[in-house]
Amino acid sequence: MSTLRFHGPVLPSGEVQDLYVVDGHVTYHAQPGAETAARGWIVPGLVDAHCHLGLGEEGAISEEETVTTAIEDRDAGALLLRDCGSPIDTRFVQERDDLPRLVRAGRHVARTRRYLPGYGVEVEPTDLALEIARQAERGDGWVKIVGDWISRAEGDLLPSFPASDLAEAIATAHRHGAKVTAHCFGQDVLPGLIRAGIDCIEHGTGLSLELVEEMARRGTALVPTVMQTDKLLGFADAGRAKFPAYGDRMADLHARRREVLMSAYEAGVPLFAGTDGGGEKRHGNLANEVLAMHAMGIPAEDALASASWKGRAWLGFGALEEGSEADFVVYDADPRADLGVLHSPALVVLRGRVVA
């Protein structure tokens, strides 16, 4: 592999530097004879902290289709993906140097007949902890629980499992060395999860000020998936005729989403960008999620950080420090000044190779 040189402001500091790539790693020590590959704003590889490689509208997709979606993410600058549940074993993605780095969470664990068919493993409360132990062994240090979903019998959005079973599942995952995250739209499931020590909340539209303050104290992360929660009003309209209580609840959650997000930001909850790509949602869409977070009120640089250097640190990866992984994106302009720049990477470098 030839030694490459890149020149420009290196984020997050913005200091103008010569960055060299040697054997797939970053160095700032001059390398005689290095070839200048690009000049521009150099940003640590972007992070999609909530996506679903291997998941299509009907459930599992083929390995070939999965590779196609992974390349869409990569070419958009998302070089590190946290997969929050997939019906297929995506370890083959990790064996390819041309695909993004992948942190896997096994399969979604949901309540029987309380989730989208074909997406996850469905269990009853008595089997939740056992299944979480299985998924902890299947993944790369994360497991995903569907914390709440519509109960058609009750006609409303309700917790998928009793709080005591969720607490046991979280403790089981931690004993197996895995962190836990949970899909949560509503209010009722959140207190028990947070007080049981869950590591992350996905969506989180039902959070209260008291709970975001507790999350901040505990260091519990939030991946708000702003583009996804914008769909709650549509879910409300679609379900109101048959399930009026559900419709009203989802409409209320949609109305409160900006207040919740900004309360979490102001309380100091760790926030990370996630597209929820997979299923019917497209991949390669991280730039729009960062823009959506900013439109809700998150300052531009903080929105970018959530999808770059802070996201990488959270998942245990480097962010262009000396000796770190050479995963970065070069832009022709400063994305901190205009997040729209994220739509147009000039160059994408993964594992020290120019891939796009």
Salt bridges, closest charged atoms under 4 A:
ASP18 OD1 - ARG5 NH2 2.81
ASP18 OD1 - HIS7 ND1 2.69
ASP73 OD2 - HIS283 ND1 2.88
ASP75 OD1 - ARG74 NE 2.83
ASP89 OD2 - ARG91 NH2 2.55
ASP89 OD1 - ARG104 NH2 3.89
ASP98 OD2 - ARG96 NH2 2.75
GLU124 OE2 - ARG111 NE 3.23
GLU131 OE1 - ARG134 NH1 2.76
ASP140 OD1 - ARG104 NH1 2.70
ASP148 OD1 - HIS183 NE2 3.73
ASP156 OD1 - ARG249 NE 2.94
ASP199 OD2 - HIS174 NE2 2.80
GLU202 OE1 - HIS50 ND1 2.59
GLU202 OE2 - ARG82 NH2 2.58
GLU210 OE2 - ARG195 NH2 3.29
GLU214 OE1 - ARG195 NE 3.22
GLU214 OE2 - ARG218 NE 3.08
ASP230 OD1 - HIS254 NE2 3.23
ASP230 OD1 - ARG257 NH1 3.54
ASP237 OD1 - ARG240 NH1 3.24
ASP248 OD1 - ARG240 NE 3.32
ASP276 OD1 - HIS50 NE2 2.89
ASP276 OD1 - HIS52 NE2 2.95
GLU280 OE2 - LYS231 NZ 3.88
GLU280 OE2 - LYS281 NZ 3.38
GLU322 OE2 - HIS29 NE2 3.84
ASP327 OD2 - ARG101 NE 2.42
ASP327 OD2 - ARG312 NH2 3.41
ASP334 OD2 - ARG336 NH2 2.91
